[in-house]
Amino acid sequence: MVIVPPQLYTLFLLWFVLDVTSPKIICPENITTNTLLGKKYGHVVWIEPNATDNSGLQVTVWKIPVIENIPEFKFQIGRTPITYFAQDAYHNKAKCTFYVTVKDDEPPTIEDCVSPPTFLSSDPNGANVTWDAPNIYDNSQKT
């Protein structure tokens, strides 16, 4: 019979502990902003979430899309999902998602809009009339 000292027995038990609990991660609230003046994108900032785990060990956190510099990132007009993932040392994973919405409230600009001169025609079939069309610009660059 082998007698195992209590210290080694405890160490043996700890070595075989299996963690099946996912880390905890909470995303920021959804964010809505407007485009920058004359641009087809907007900027936002948020506080990146912290992840915790019942093991007390470090949790790896990453996000998709990968954004290196959040304040300078150009979020395009529309809705962009941001998903954070957390993984603990036992490969348990958790995720959360929030959305960044960029609205285009800037009206288009119209340049060179001149009323065409008056044309009179005595031709019963009418006449072909031409003029220079105005130029229309929009920050979204959509037609």
C-alpha positions in Angstrom: 0.0 0.0 0.0 1.3 3.5 -0.9 0.6 6.4 1.4 0.2 9.7 -0.4 1.0 12.8 1.7 -2.0 15.2 1.7 -0.1 17.9 -0.2 0.5 15.6 -3.2 -3.0 14.4 -3.1 -4.4 17.9 -3.2 -2.0 18.8 -6.0 -3.1 15.7 -7.9 -6.7 16.7 -7.6 -6.1 20.3 -8.7 -4.3 19.0 -11.8 -7.4 17.2 -12.9 -9.8 20.1 -12.4 -11.9 20.6 -15.5 -13.3 24.1 -16.2 -16.4 24.0 -18.4 -17.7 27.5 -17.5 -17.4 30.2 -20.2 -15.9 33.5 -19.4 -18.2 36.5 -18.9 -18.0 39.4 -21.3 -20.5 42.4 -21.6 -20.5 44.6 -24.7 -21.2 48.3 -24.8 -24.6 49.5 -25.8 -25.4 50.1 -29.5 -24.0 53.4 -30.9 -25.6 55.7 -33.4 -23.8 58.7 -35.0 -24.0 60.9 -38.1 -21.5 61.1 -40.9 -18.7 63.7 -40.6 -19.5 66.8 -42.7 -18.9 66.1 -46.3 -17.7 62.5 -45.6 -19.3 59.1 -46.2 -18.3 57.8 -42.8 -18.4 58.6 -39.1 -16.2 58.1 -36.1 -17.2 56.6 -32.7 -15.5 55.6 -29.5 -16.4 53.1 -26.8 -14.8 51.5 -23.8 -13.6 48.0 -24.7 -15.2 45.3 -22.6 -13.3 43.4 -19.9 -13.7 39.7 -19.6 -13.6 37.7 -16.4 -13.4 34.0 -15.7 -14.2 31.8 -12.8 -10.7 30.2 -13.0 -9.1 33.5 -12.1 -6.7 33.1 -15.0 -6.1 35.5 -17.8 -8.8 35.7 -20.5 -7.9 36.4 -24.1 -10.2 39.0 -25.8 -10.4 39.9 -29.5 -13.0 41.5 -31.8 -14.2 41.3 -35.3 -13.8 43.4 -37.3 -10.2 43.9 -36.2 -9.9 47.6 -35.5 -6.5 48.8 -34.4 -7.4 52.5 -33.6 -11.1 52.8 -32.7 -11.2 56.7 -32.7 -9.8 56.9 -36.2 -11.7 54.0 -37.8 -14.0 55.1 -40.6 -17.4 53.5 -40.0 -19.3 53.6 -43.3 -22.9 54.7 -43.6 -25.1 51.9 -42.4 -25.0 49.3 -39.5 -21.8 47.5 -38.6 -21.8 44.7 -36.1 -18.9 44.6 -33.6 -18.4 41.2 -32.0 -16.1 40.6 -29.0 -14.9 37.1 -28.2 -13.4 35.9 -24.9 -11.5 32.6 -24.3 -10.2 31.3 -21.1 -7.2 29.0 -20.5 -9.4 25.9 -20.9 -10.7 27.1 -24.3 -14.1 28.0 -23.1 -15.5 30.8 -25.2 -18.0 33.6 -24.9 -19.1 36.4 -27.2 -21.1 39.5 -27.3 -22.2 41.8 -30.2 -23.2 45.4 -30.4 -23.8 47.6 -33.5 -22.4 50.9 -34.7 -24.9 52.7 -36.9 -23.8 55.7 -39.1 -26.6 57.8 -40.4 -26.4 60.2 -43.4 -28.5 63.3 -42.4 -26.5 65.6 -44.7 -28.6 66.8 -47.7 -27.0 66.8 -51.1 -25.8 70.0 -52.6 -26.9 71.3 -56.0 -24.6 73.5 -58.1 -25.0 75.2 -61.4 -28.7 75.1 -61.2 -29.8 77.8 -63.6 -33.3 78.1 -65.0 -33.1 77.6 -68.7 -34.0 80.5 -70.9 -37.6 80.6 -72.3 -37.9 79.0 -75.7 -40.8 79.9 -78.1 -41.6 77.6 -81.0 -44.2 78.0 -83.7 -43.6 74.5 -84.8 -46.8 72.4 -84.1 -44.5 69.4 -83.3 -42.7 71.3 -80.7 -38.9 71.9 -80.5 -35.9 70.1 -79.0 -34.7 72.2 -76.1 -31.4 71.5 -74.3 -29.7 73.1 -71.3 -26.8 72.3 -69.0 -28.0 70.0 -66.2 -27.1 71.0 -62.7 -24.3 69.1 -60.7 -25.5 67.2 -57.7 -23.1 66.1 -55.0 -23.7 64.0 -52.0 -21.4 63.0 -49.2 -22.6 59.4 -49.5 -21.4 59.3 -53.1 -24.6 57.4 -54.0 -26.9 58.4 -56.8 
